[in-house]
Amino acid sequence: MEDRKILTIDVESLYQEVRDQANKGKTEDQIRYCELLYKIKPYYQNWYNSWLKDLELTPFYKMNSRI
């Protein structure tokens, strides 16, 4: 990087490639994967939230805590 410009990557061609991929839309596999994630989301949220149920957290730095 020099003068806030990246020298090792052609940024404009990278942006164009990203735009091209985004314009293609989702594939059938990606759509099915998204649907699966939405179906299982409540289950893994409950699982992770159960970890916090009886947990007492003591902040390391008092200035960063909400206490």
Biopython code that builds the backbone (N, CA, C, O; Angstrom):
import numpy as np
from Bio.PDB.StructureBuilder import StructureBuilder

atoms = [
    (1, "MET", "N", (0.850, -1.156, 0.000)),
    (1, "MET", "CA", (0.000, 0.000, 0.000)),
    (1, "MET", "C", (0.904, 1.230, 0.000)),
    (1, "MET", "O", (1.922, 1.286, 0.691)),
    (2, "GLU", "N", (0.505, 2.183, -0.778)),
    (2, "GLU", "CA", (1.256, 3.427, -0.840)),
    (2, "GLU", "C", (0.269, 4.571, -1.067)),
    (2, "GLU", "O", (-0.557, 4.519, -1.977)),
    (3, "ASP", "N", (0.363, 5.592, -0.238)),
    (3, "ASP", "CA", (-0.551, 6.734, -0.321)),
    (3, "ASP", "C", (-2.012, 6.281, -0.368)),
    (3, "ASP", "O", (-2.809, 6.763, -1.174)),
    (4, "ARG", "N", (-2.336, 5.335, 0.526)),
    (4, "ARG", "CA", (-3.702, 4.806, 0.645)),
    (4, "ARG", "C", (-4.181, 4.070, -0.604)),
    (4, "ARG", "O", (-5.387, 3.937, -0.807)),
    (5, "LYS", "N", (-3.295, 3.606, -1.414)),
    (5, "LYS", "CA", (-3.657, 2.837, -2.601)),
    (5, "LYS", "C", (-3.012, 1.466, -2.521)),
    (5, "LYS", "O", (-1.829, 1.338, -2.204)),
    (6, "ILE", "N", (-3.805, 0.439, -2.813)),
    (6, "ILE", "CA", (-3.292, -0.917, -2.815)),
    (6, "ILE", "C", (-2.541, -1.138, -4.115)),
    (6, "ILE", "O", (-3.069, -0.892, -5.200)),
    (7, "LEU", "N", (-1.313, -1.601, -4.001)),
    (7, "LEU", "CA", (-0.456, -1.748, -5.170)),
    (7, "LEU", "C", (-0.428, -3.167, -5.717)),
    (7, "LEU", "O", (-0.104, -3.357, -6.889)),
    (8, "THR", "N", (-0.755, -4.167, -4.909)),
    (8, "THR", "CA", (-0.593, -5.553, -5.335)),
    (8, "THR", "C", (-1.869, -6.164, -5.906)),
    (8, "THR", "O", (-1.830, -7.288, -6.406)),
    (9, "ILE", "N", (-2.990, -5.463, -5.845)),
    (9, "ILE", "CA", (-4.263, -5.974, -6.348)),
    (9, "ILE", "C", (-4.878, -4.940, -7.271)),
    (9, "ILE", "O", (-4.872, -3.745, -6.975)),
    (10, "ASP", "N", (-5.405, -5.407, -8.385)),
    (10, "ASP", "CA", (-6.147, -4.519, -9.272)),
    (10, "ASP", "C", (-7.558, -4.383, -8.682)),
    (10, "ASP", "O", (-8.431, -5.210, -8.940)),
    (11, "VAL", "N", (-7.759, -3.345, -7.901)),
    (11, "VAL", "CA", (-8.989, -3.172, -7.140)),
    (11, "VAL", "C", (-10.201, -3.050, -8.058)),
    (11, "VAL", "O", (-11.250, -3.626, -7.769)),
    (12, "GLU", "N", (-10.079, -2.328, -9.133)),
    (12, "GLU", "CA", (-11.219, -2.156, -10.033)),
    (12, "GLU", "C", (-11.651, -3.469, -10.665)),
    (12, "GLU", "O", (-12.848, -3.728, -10.786)),
    (13, "SER", "N", (-10.699, -4.301, -11.071)),
    (13, "SER", "CA", (-11.086, -5.589, -11.649)),
    (13, "SER", "C", (-11.667, -6.510, -10.581)),
    (13, "SER", "O", (-12.556, -7.312, -10.868)),
    (14, "LEU", "N", (-11.171, -6.401, -9.356)),
    (14, "LEU", "CA", (-11.738, -7.168, -8.252)),
    (14, "LEU", "C", (-13.188, -6.755, -8.011)),
    (14, "LEU", "O", (-14.058, -7.614, -7.870)),
    (15, "TYR", "N", (-13.455, -5.449, -7.963)),
    (15, "TYR", "CA", (-14.826, -4.964, -7.787)),
    (15, "TYR", "C", (-15.718, -5.430, -8.932)),
    (15, "TYR", "O", (-16.870, -5.803, -8.710)),
    (16, "GLN", "N", (-15.203, -5.410, -10.133)),
    (16, "GLN", "CA", (-16.006, -5.836, -11.283)),
    (16, "GLN", "C", (-16.341, -7.322, -11.183)),
    (16, "GLN", "O", (-17.463, -7.733, -11.477)),
    (17, "GLU", "N", (-15.377, -8.112, -10.775)),
    (17, "GLU", "CA", (-15.621, -9.541, -10.614)),
    (17, "GLU", "C", (-16.678, -9.805, -9.546)),
    (17, "GLU", "O", (-17.539, -10.668, -9.718)),
    (18, "VAL", "N", (-16.610, -9.061, -8.445)),
    (18, "VAL", "CA", (-17.609, -9.201, -7.384)),
    (18, "VAL", "C", (-18.987, -8.797, -7.901)),
    (18, "VAL", "O", (-19.974, -9.480, -7.630)),
    (19, "ARG", "N", (-19.060, -7.698, -8.640)),
    (19, "ARG", "CA", (-20.343, -7.261, -9.224)),
    (19, "ARG", "C", (-20.902, -8.323, -10.159)),
    (19, "ARG", "O", (-22.095, -8.622, -10.110)),
    (20, "ASP", "N", (-20.062, -8.894, -11.004)),
    (20, "ASP", "CA", (-20.503, -9.925, -11.941)),
    (20, "ASP", "C", (-21.066, -11.135, -11.203)),
    (20, "ASP", "O", (-22.115, -11.661, -11.575)),
    (21, "GLN", "N", (-20.371, -11.573, -10.161)),
    (21, "GLN", "CA", (-20.845, -12.721, -9.382)),
    (21, "GLN", "C", (-22.152, -12.404, -8.668)),
    (21, "GLN", "O", (-23.050, -13.244, -8.614)),
    (22, "ALA", "N", (-22.264, -11.209, -8.127)),
    (22, "ALA", "CA", (-23.487, -10.818, -7.413)),
    (22, "ALA", "C", (-24.666, -10.729, -8.374)),
    (22, "ALA", "O", (-25.788, -11.071, -7.999)),
    (23, "ASN", "N", (-24.441, -10.282, -9.589)),
    (23, "ASN", "CA", (-25.516, -10.168, -10.573)),
    (23, "ASN", "C", (-26.032, -11.518, -11.052)),
    (23, "ASN", "O", (-27.153, -11.610, -11.553)),
    (24, "LYS", "N", (-25.230, -12.560, -10.905)),
    (24, "LYS", "CA", (-25.670, -13.891, -11.314)),
    (24, "LYS", "C", (-26.762, -14.430, -10.404)),
    (24, "LYS", "O", (-27.547, -15.282, -10.819)),
    (25, "GLY", "N", (-26.823, -13.948, -9.175)),
    (25, "GLY", "CA", (-27.810, -14.454, -8.220)),
    (25, "GLY", "C", (-27.335, -15.735, -7.565)),
    (25, "GLY", "O", (-26.223, -16.206, -7.809)),
    (26, "LYS", "N", (-28.204, -16.292, -6.725)),
    (26, "LYS", "CA", (-27.865, -17.508, -5.994)),
    (26, "LYS", "C", (-28.105, -18.734, -6.861)),
    (26, "LYS", "O", (-29.035, -18.775, -7.667)),
    (27, "THR", "N", (-27.252, -19.726, -6.680)),
    (27, "THR", "CA", (-27.445, -21.002, -7.355)),
    (27, "THR", "C", (-28.497, -21.807, -6.596)),
    (27, "THR", "O", (-28.877, -21.442, -5.484)),
    (28, "GLU", "N", (-28.963, -22.891, -7.192)),
    (28, "GLU", "CA", (-29.937, -23.759, -6.520)),
    (28, "GLU", "C", (-29.368, -24.319, -5.219)),
    (28, "GLU", "O", (-30.078, -24.406, -4.217)),
    (29, "ASP", "N", (-28.093, -24.696, -5.231)),
    (29, "ASP", "CA", (-27.452, -25.214, -4.014)),
    (29, "ASP", "C", (-27.417, -24.156, -2.923)),
    (29, "ASP", "O", (-27.671, -24.461, -1.758)),
    (30, "GLN", "N", (-27.105, -22.919, -3.285)),
    (30, "GLN", "CA", (-27.057, -21.844, -2.299)),
    (30, "GLN", "C", (-28.444, -21.566, -1.722)),
    (30, "GLN", "O", (-28.575, -21.293, -0.529)),
    (31, "ILE", "N", (-29.462, -21.631, -2.548)),
    (31, "ILE", "CA", (-30.828, -21.403, -2.082)),
    (31, "ILE", "C", (-31.239, -22.503, -1.101)),
    (31, "ILE", "O", (-31.818, -22.213, -0.054)),
    (32, "ARG", "N", (-30.944, -23.753, -1.431)),
    (32, "ARG", "CA", (-31.271, -24.862, -0.523)),
    (32, "ARG", "C", (-30.512, -24.733, 0.792)),
    (32, "ARG", "O", (-31.063, -24.998, 1.860)),
    (33, "TYR", "N", (-29.257, -24.331, 0.713)),
    (33, "TYR", "CA", (-28.452, -24.157, 1.926)),
    (33, "TYR", "C", (-29.027, -23.052, 2.808)),
    (33, "TYR", "O", (-29.094, -23.206, 4.028)),
    (34, "CYS", "N", (-29.443, -21.942, 2.204)),
    (34, "CYS", "CA", (-30.061, -20.846, 2.961)),
    (34, "CYS", "C", (-31.346, -21.308, 3.635)),
    (34, "CYS", "O", (-31.598, -20.979, 4.794)),
    (35, "GLU", "N", (-32.155, -22.069, 2.909)),
    (35, "GLU", "CA", (-33.398, -22.582, 3.481)),
    (35, "GLU", "C", (-33.121, -23.497, 4.668)),
    (35, "GLU", "O", (-33.819, -23.434, 5.680)),
    (36, "LEU", "N", (-32.113, -24.337, 4.546)),
    (36, "LEU", "CA", (-31.739, -25.219, 5.643)),
    (36, "LEU", "C", (-31.303, -24.416, 6.863)),
    (36, "LEU", "O", (-31.708, -24.720, 7.986)),
    (37, "LEU", "N", (-30.482, -23.394, 6.648)),
    (37, "LEU", "CA", (-30.015, -22.582, 7.771)),
    (37, "LEU", "C", (-31.171, -21.885, 8.479)),
    (37, "LEU", "O", (-31.176, -21.795, 9.707)),
    (38, "TYR", "N", (-32.152, -21.389, 7.723)),
    (38, "TYR", "CA", (-33.320, -20.753, 8.346)),
    (38, "TYR", "C", (-34.131, -21.760, 9.158)),
    (38, "TYR", "O", (-34.697, -21.409, 10.193)),
    (39, "LYS", "N", (-34.189, -22.999, 8.700)),
    (39, "LYS", "CA", (-34.933, -24.023, 9.433)),
    (39, "LYS", "C", (-34.267, -24.376, 10.758)),
    (39, "LYS", "O", (-34.948, -24.552, 11.768)),
    (40, "ILE", "N", (-32.944, -24.480, 10.758)),
    (40, "ILE", "CA", (-32.250, -24.912, 11.978)),
    (40, "ILE", "C", (-31.863, -23.755, 12.891)),
    (40, "ILE", "O", (-31.416, -23.987, 14.014)),
    (41, "LYS", "N", (-32.020, -22.533, 12.441)),
    (41, "LYS", "CA", (-31.600, -21.362, 13.223)),
    (41, "LYS", "C", (-32.161, -21.348, 14.644)),
    (41, "LYS", "O", (-31.383, -21.140, 15.575)),
    (42, "PRO", "N", (-33.461, -21.556, 14.870)),
    (42, "PRO", "CA", (-33.962, -21.501, 16.252)),
    (42, "PRO", "C", (-33.337, -22.561, 17.149)),
    (42, "PRO", "O", (-33.179, -22.335, 18.348)),
    (43, "TYR", "N", (-32.979, -23.711, 16.591)),
    (43, "TYR", "CA", (-32.416, -24.787, 17.396)),
    (43, "TYR", "C", (-31.002, -24.461, 17.855)),
    (43, "TYR", "O", (-30.663, -24.670, 19.020)),
    (44, "TYR", "N", (-30.185, -23.954, 16.956)),
    (44, "TYR", "CA", (-28.824, -23.650, 17.421)),
    (44, "TYR", "C", (-28.787, -22.373, 18.241)),
    (44, "TYR", "O", (-27.888, -22.218, 19.067)),
    (45, "GLN", "N", (-29.724, -21.452, 18.051)),
    (45, "GLN", "CA", (-29.793, -20.286, 18.938)),
    (45, "GLN", "C", (-30.142, -20.714, 20.355)),
    (45, "GLN", "O", (-29.545, -20.229, 21.316)),
    (46, "ASN", "N", (-31.105, -21.619, 20.492)),
    (46, "ASN", "CA", (-31.461, -22.128, 21.823)),
    (46, "ASN", "C", (-30.301, -22.870, 22.454)),
    (46, "ASN", "O", (-30.064, -22.752, 23.656)),
    (47, "TRP", "N", (-29.580, -23.628, 21.657)),
    (47, "TRP", "CA", (-28.457, -24.384, 22.182)),
    (47, "TRP", "C", (-27.375, -23.447, 22.718)),
    (47, "TRP", "O", (-26.869, -23.649, 23.822)),
    (48, "TYR", "N", (-27.018, -22.423, 21.939)),
    (48, "TYR", "CA", (-26.005, -21.476, 22.414)),
    (48, "TYR", "C", (-26.513, -20.657, 23.590)),
    (48, "TYR", "O", (-25.755, -20.404, 24.527)),
    (49, "ASN", "N", (-27.762, -20.238, 23.570)),
    (49, "ASN", "CA", (-28.306, -19.459, 24.674)),
    (49, "ASN", "C", (-28.372, -20.268, 25.958)),
    (49, "ASN", "O", (-28.290, -19.700, 27.047)),
    (50, "SER", "N", (-28.517, -21.583, 25.851)),
    (50, "SER", "CA", (-28.555, -22.418, 27.060)),
    (50, "SER", "C", (-27.225, -22.387, 27.800)),
    (50, "SER", "O", (-27.191, -22.634, 29.005)),
    (51, "TRP", "N", (-26.150, -22.093, 27.120)),
    (51, "TRP", "CA", (-24.856, -21.978, 27.779)),
    (51, "TRP", "C", (-24.843, -20.824, 28.775)),
    (51, "TRP", "O", (-24.136, -20.876, 29.781)),
    (52, "LEU", "N", (-25.618, -19.792, 28.497)),
    (52, "LEU", "CA", (-25.583, -18.577, 29.301)),
    (52, "LEU", "C", (-26.586, -18.591, 30.442)),
    (52, "LEU", "O", (-26.616, -17.659, 31.245)),
    (53, "LYS", "N", (-27.405, -19.629, 30.528)),
    (53, "LYS", "CA", (-28.528, -19.643, 31.449)),
    (53, "LYS", "C", (-28.106, -19.382, 32.896)),
    (53, "LYS", "O", (-28.608, -18.441, 33.511)),
    (54, "ASP", "N", (-27.225, -20.162, 33.439)),
    (54, "ASP", "CA", (-26.816, -20.026, 34.839)),
    (54, "ASP", "C", (-25.378, -19.533, 34.980)),
    (54, "ASP", "O", (-24.690, -19.858, 35.947)),
    (55, "LEU", "N", (-24.951, -18.771, 34.036)),
    (55, "LEU", "CA", (-23.571, -18.315, 34.013)),
    (55, "LEU", "C", (-23.470, -16.906, 34.588)),
    (55, "LEU", "O", (-24.180, -15.997, 34.158)),
    (56, "GLU", "N", (-22.599, -16.739, 35.543)),
    (56, "GLU", "CA", (-22.344, -15.403, 36.086)),
    (56, "GLU", "C", (-21.049, -14.888, 35.484)),
    (56, "GLU", "O", (-19.997, -15.513, 35.619)),
    (57, "LEU", "N", (-21.132, -13.766, 34.830)),
    (57, "LEU", "CA", (-19.960, -13.196, 34.181)),
    (57, "LEU", "C", (-19.446, -12.017, 34.993)),
    (57, "LEU", "O", (-20.206, -11.127, 35.374)),
    (58, "THR", "N", (-18.163, -12.027, 35.247)),
    (58, "THR", "CA", (-17.515, -10.919, 35.928)),
    (58, "THR", "C", (-16.612, -10.233, 34.915)),
    (58, "THR", "O", (-15.705, -10.862, 34.370)),
    (59, "PRO", "N", (-16.846, -8.968, 34.661)),
    (59, "PRO", "CA", (-16.028, -8.283, 33.661)),
    (59, "PRO", "C", (-14.572, -8.175, 34.095)),
    (59, "PRO", "O", (-14.269, -7.984, 35.273)),
    (60, "PHE", "N", (-13.692, -8.299, 33.133)),
    (60, "PHE", "CA", (-12.269, -8.186, 33.425)),
    (60, "PHE", "C", (-11.919, -6.734, 33.765)),
    (60, "PHE", "O", (-11.183, -6.469, 34.714)),
    (61, "TYR", "N", (-12.460, -5.798, 32.972)),
    (61, "TYR", "CA", (-12.242, -4.390, 33.222)),
    (61, "TYR", "C", (-13.572, -3.764, 33.641)),
    (61, "TYR", "O", (-14.559, -3.856, 32.911)),
    (62, "LYS", "N", (-13.600, -3.142, 34.787)),
    (62, "LYS", "CA", (-14.845, -2.535, 35.252)),
    (62, "LYS", "C", (-15.260, -1.382, 34.361)),
    (62, "LYS", "O", (-16.457, -1.144, 34.201)),
    (63, "MET", "N", (-14.317, -0.655, 33.772)),
    (63, "MET", "CA", (-14.672, 0.481, 32.941)),
    (63, "MET", "C", (-15.395, 0.062, 31.664)),
    (63, "MET", "O", (-16.091, 0.875, 31.056)),
    (64, "ASN", "N", (-15.240, -1.199, 31.247)),
    (64, "ASN", "CA", (-15.912, -1.683, 30.047)),
    (64, "ASN", "C", (-17.205, -2.421, 30.350)),
    (64, "ASN", "O", (-17.906, -2.841, 29.430)),
    (65, "SER", "N", (-17.530, -2.586, 31.622)),
    (65, "SER", "CA", (-18.725, -3.343, 31.965)),
    (65, "SER", "C", (-19.925, -2.408, 31.998)),
    (65, "SER", "O", (-19.792, -1.184, 32.010)),
    (66, "ARG", "N", (-21.090, -3.022, 32.012)),
    (66, "ARG", "CA", (-22.337, -2.253, 32.096)),
    (66, "ARG", "C", (-22.862, -2.246, 33.518)),
    (66, "ARG", "O", (-24.021, -1.903, 33.751)),
    (67, "ILE", "N", (-22.035, -2.616, 34.459)),
    (67, "ILE", "CA", (-22.439, -2.663, 35.868)),
    (67, "ILE", "C", (-22.305, -1.295, 36.493)),
    (67, "ILE", "O", (-22.598, -1.126, 37.676)),
]
sb = StructureBuilder()
sb.init_structure("model")
sb.init_model(0)
sb.init_chain("A")
sb.init_seg("    ")
for serial, (resi, resn, name, xyz) in enumerate(atoms, 1):
    if name == "N":
        sb.init_residue(resn, " ", resi, " ")
    sb.init_atom(name, np.array(xyz, "f"), 0.0, 1.0, " ", f" {name:<3s}", serial, name[0])
structure = sb.get_structure()
